[in-house]
Amino acid sequence: MKVLANDGLTLSGINALEEKGFTVITEKVPQEELVSYINAEKISTLLVRSATKVTKEIIDNCPSLQIIGRGGVGMDNIEVAYAREKGLHVINTPAASSESVAELVFAHLFTGCRFLQDSNRKMPVSGQTEFAKLKKSYEKGLELRGKTIGIVGLGRIGQEVARIALGLGMKVVASDLMIDKTSVRVDFYNKQYIDIEIVTEPFEEVIKKADFITLHVPAQKSAIIGKEEIAKMKDGVALINCARGGVIDEEALIEALDAGKVSFAGLDVFVNEPTPSEKIITHPKISLTPHTGASTLEAQDRIGEELAMQVASILKIS
């Protein structure tokens, strides 16, 4: 049986599938050629990340297809309900990239708190001639310890963010439509640990209390953070979005950054991917990454291995 990993797969994932007897193809097939390629090669499993879209056309016209797998959490690029109605298995790897995304949240937080997004632009240009001036402009950095982080969406990634925040000595408040409370375990190097219970609060309360707000929600029909929500936040709040483009109103964000209401933002996802707004990507108060939340070697290995395990289990291959 053949597996097409159209957005790539790590060597560990390829090896795990090949050990089960699968032929793994990692050649990138253009979107418009997918139907003909899947049929010509009699592909049984299509594995994707965020680039390839699994449309109704593919589902309807590829009779050999049995499994659609998404390496990662969100499945906005797959017609999930339709595929399952047609009898296909749709799988993903919700736990594999939690740590990687959570760590990127803090990369953006540390970057914004110490102006790295701006100093990394300006130091190569004027660091030799205006060193003292630059030093002066970046002297009002912030520490995370003792500050309050508001986590919107307390699923696997949100809980991992809470775990790191607690380890840093931060206060954690969180909101989630489905979770009333959860326990987060913080481990230490000598096998000691503590369990911290987090009781969720209404969204409106969380955004009022937090010094930093990070979003971990699925794709939405409209932004959940806009002008009205920003107005209710603390002056100098910071916003991090490593979830989905569009959950923050980008125009409202720029306006709030320019006015000083929001001190900085960290964005890994954007409204118009893969062509984000020029105003966003050139703004000196925004730390930027090109949708790389799950892009660590460790996460990619976990994703590949977990997909391989699920595919083999569905097809009853031991």
C-alpha positions in Angstrom: 0.0 0.0 0.0 1.2 3.5 -0.8 1.3 6.6 1.4 1.6 10.0 -0.2 3.1 12.5 2.4 2.4 15.5 0.2 3.8 18.1 2.6 6.7 16.0 3.7 7.4 13.6 6.5 10.4 13.1 8.8 12.8 10.1 8.3 11.5 8.5 11.6 7.9 8.6 10.2 9.0 7.2 6.9 11.0 4.4 8.5 8.1 3.6 10.8 5.7 3.2 7.8 8.2 1.3 5.7 8.8 -1.1 8.5 5.1 -1.9 8.3 5.4 -2.6 4.6 4.1 0.8 3.2 5.7 2.5 0.2 6.1 6.2 1.2 6.1 8.9 -1.4 7.3 12.3 -0.3 7.3 13.9 -3.8 5.3 17.2 -3.7 2.3 16.9 -6.0 0.7 20.2 -7.0 -2.8 20.7 -5.7 -4.4 20.7 -9.2 -2.7 17.3 -10.0 -3.6 15.5 -6.8 -6.6 13.6 -8.1 -4.9 12.2 -11.1 -1.7 11.3 -9.2 -3.6 9.6 -6.3 -5.6 7.5 -8.9 -2.6 6.7 -11.0 -0.5 5.5 -8.0 -3.5 4.0 -6.2 -2.6 5.9 -3.0 -4.4 4.5 0.1 -3.2 7.2 2.6 -2.8 10.9 2.0 -0.8 12.7 4.7 -0.7 16.5 4.7 0.3 19.4 6.9 -1.2 22.9 6.3 -0.2 23.5 2.7 -2.2 20.8 0.9 -6.0 21.1 0.8 -8.1 17.9 0.9 -11.2 19.0 -1.0 -14.5 17.3 -1.8 -13.1 16.8 -5.3 -10.3 14.7 -4.0 -12.6 12.7 -1.7 -15.2 12.1 -4.4 -12.8 11.1 -7.2 -10.1 9.0 -5.5 -11.6 5.6 -4.7 -8.3 4.1 -3.5 -8.1 6.6 -0.7 -8.8 5.1 2.7 -7.1 7.5 5.2 -6.5 11.2 5.3 -3.9 12.3 7.9 -3.0 15.7 9.2 0.4 16.2 10.8 -0.6 18.6 13.6 -3.7 19.8 15.4 -6.1 21.9 13.2 -7.7 20.3 10.2 -9.2 23.4 8.5 -7.6 22.4 5.2 -9.5 19.1 5.2 -13.2 18.5 4.5 -13.4 16.4 7.6 -17.1 15.8 8.0 -17.6 15.1 4.3 -14.7 12.7 4.3 -16.1 10.7 7.2 -19.5 10.7 5.7 -17.9 9.0 2.7 -16.4 6.4 4.9 -12.8 7.7 5.0 -10.7 7.7 8.2 -9.5 11.2 9.1 -6.7 11.4 11.7 -4.4 14.0 13.2 -1.7 14.3 15.8 -3.1 16.7 18.5 -0.5 16.0 21.1 2.7 15.8 19.1 3.4 19.5 18.6 2.0 21.0 21.9 5.4 21.6 23.4 6.8 23.1 20.3 4.0 25.6 19.9 4.0 26.5 23.6 7.8 27.2 23.5 7.3 29.5 20.4 4.7 31.4 22.4 7.4 32.2 25.0 10.0 32.9 22.3 7.6 35.7 21.1 7.0 36.8 24.7 10.7 37.1 25.5 11.4 38.8 22.2 8.7 41.4 22.7 9.6 42.1 26.3 13.2 42.9 25.4 12.5 44.5 22.0 14.5 41.8 20.1 12.2 42.1 17.0 13.3 45.7 16.6 16.9 45.6 17.9 17.7 42.7 15.6 16.6 44.9 12.7 18.5 48.0 13.8 21.7 46.7 15.3 23.1 45.5 11.9 22.3 48.9 10.3 23.3 51.4 13.1 24.8 49.4 15.9 28.3 50.7 15.3 27.3 54.3 14.9 24.4 54.7 17.3 25.1 52.0 20.0 24.3 54.3 22.9 21.2 55.6 21.3 19.9 52.1 20.7 20.8 51.0 24.2 18.8 53.9 25.6 15.7 53.1 23.4 15.6 49.5 24.7 16.2 50.2 28.4 12.6 49.7 29.5 12.3 45.9 29.1 9.9 43.7 31.0 10.3 40.6 33.1 7.8 37.7 32.8 8.1 36.6 36.4 5.2 37.8 38.5 3.2 38.9 35.5 -0.2 37.4 34.6 -0.6 35.4 31.4 -4.1 35.0 30.0 -4.6 31.8 28.1 -7.6 31.7 25.7 -8.2 28.0 24.9 -7.0 25.6 27.6 -6.5 22.5 25.4 -3.3 20.5 25.1 -1.3 23.6 23.8 -2.9 25.9 26.3 -2.0 23.6 29.2 1.6 23.3 28.0 1.8 27.2 27.9 0.4 27.2 31.5 3.0 24.6 32.6 5.9 26.8 31.2 4.4 30.0 32.7 4.1 28.4 36.1 7.7 27.3 35.9 8.7 30.9 35.2 6.8 32.2 38.2 3.9 33.7 36.3 0.3 33.9 37.4 -2.1 32.0 35.1 -5.7 32.8 34.2 -7.5 31.0 31.4 -10.8 30.7 29.6 -12.2 27.8 27.6 -15.7 27.1 26.4 -15.4 23.3 27.0 -13.1 23.1 30.1 -14.2 24.2 33.6 -11.0 23.2 35.3 -7.9 21.1 34.7 -4.7 20.1 36.6 -1.3 21.0 35.2 1.7 19.1 36.4 5.0 21.0 36.6 8.0 18.6 36.7 11.4 19.3 38.1 14.8 17.7 37.2 15.0 15.6 40.4 11.7 13.8 39.9 9.8 16.2 42.1 6.7 17.8 40.7 3.7 19.8 41.7 0.1 19.7 40.4 -1.6 23.1 40.0 -5.4 23.2 39.4 -6.5 25.9 37.0 -10.2 26.9 37.1 -11.2 28.7 33.9 -12.9 32.1 34.0 -15.1 33.9 31.5 -13.2 35.3 28.5 -14.2 38.9 29.4 -12.5 38.5 32.8 -9.4 36.9 31.5 -8.7 39.7 28.9 -9.2 42.3 31.7 -6.7 40.7 34.1 -3.9 39.6 31.9 -0.6 41.4 31.2 0.0 39.0 28.3 -2.7 37.2 26.3 -2.1 34.1 24.2 -4.7 32.5 21.9 -5.1 28.7 21.4 -8.4 28.3 19.7 -9.5 26.7 16.3 -10.1 28.8 13.2 -13.1 31.2 13.7 -15.6 32.7 11.4 -14.6 36.1 12.7 -12.0 37.6 15.0 -12.4 37.0 18.8 -10.0 39.9 19.5 -11.1 43.2 18.0 -11.4 46.8 18.9 -14.0 46.2 21.6 -12.0 43.5 23.3 -8.7 45.4 23.1 -10.4 48.4 24.8 -11.2 46.2 27.8 -7.6 45.1 28.2 -4.9 46.6 30.4 -2.9 49.4 28.9 0.4 48.0 27.6 -1.0 44.5 27.2 0.8 42.1 24.8 -0.9 39.7 22.4 0.4 36.4 21.0 -1.2 34.4 18.3 0.3 31.0 17.4 -3.2 29.5 16.7 -4.9 30.5 13.5 -4.9 33.6 11.3 -7.9 35.7 11.7 -8.6 35.2 15.4 -7.1 38.7 16.0 -8.4 41.6 13.9 -5.1 42.7 12.3 -6.3 46.2 11.6 -7.5 46.7 15.2 -4.1 45.3 16.4 -2.1 47.7 14.3 -4.2 50.6 15.5 -3.7 49.5 19.1 0.0 49.1 18.7 0.4 52.6 17.2 -1.7 54.1 20.0 0.4 52.3 22.7 -2.6 50.4 24.1 -0.9 47.1 23.0 2.8 47.2 23.8 3.8 44.4 21.4 2.5 41.4 19.6 3.9 38.0 18.5 2.4 36.4 15.4 3.0 33.0 13.9 -0.2 33.0 11.8 -1.8 35.6 9.6 -5.0 36.4 7.8 -3.7 36.1 4.3 -1.2 33.3 4.4 1.0 32.9 2.6 1.0 36.6 1.7 0.5 38.4 5.0 -0.2 42.1 5.2 2.8 44.4 4.6 1.6 46.6 7.5 1.9 43.6 9.8 5.2 42.2 8.7 7.0 45.6 8.8 5.6 46.8 12.1 8.4 47.4 14.6 6.3 46.2 17.6 5.5 42.8 16.1 7.6 39.7 16.5 7.1 37.5 13.5 7.5 33.8 12.5 6.1 32.2 9.3 3.7 29.6 10.8 6.5 27.5 12.3 4.8 26.6 15.6 5.2 22.9 15.2 8.4 23.1 13.2 10.9 21.6 15.6 12.9 18.4 14.9 11.4 16.8 18.0 7.8 17.6 17.1 8.2 16.5 13.5 9.6 13.2 14.7 6.6 12.7 17.1 4.2 13.7 14.3 5.6 11.2 11.8 5.8 8.4 14.3 2.2 9.0 15.6 0.8 9.2 12.1 2.5 5.9 11.2 1.1 4.2 14.3 -2.4 5.4 13.5 -2.3 4.4 9.9 -1.0 0.9 10.7 -3.6 0.5 13.4 -6.5 1.5 11.1 -5.3 -0.9 8.3 -4.7 -3.6 10.9 -1.0 -3.9 10.2 1.1 -5.1 13.1 
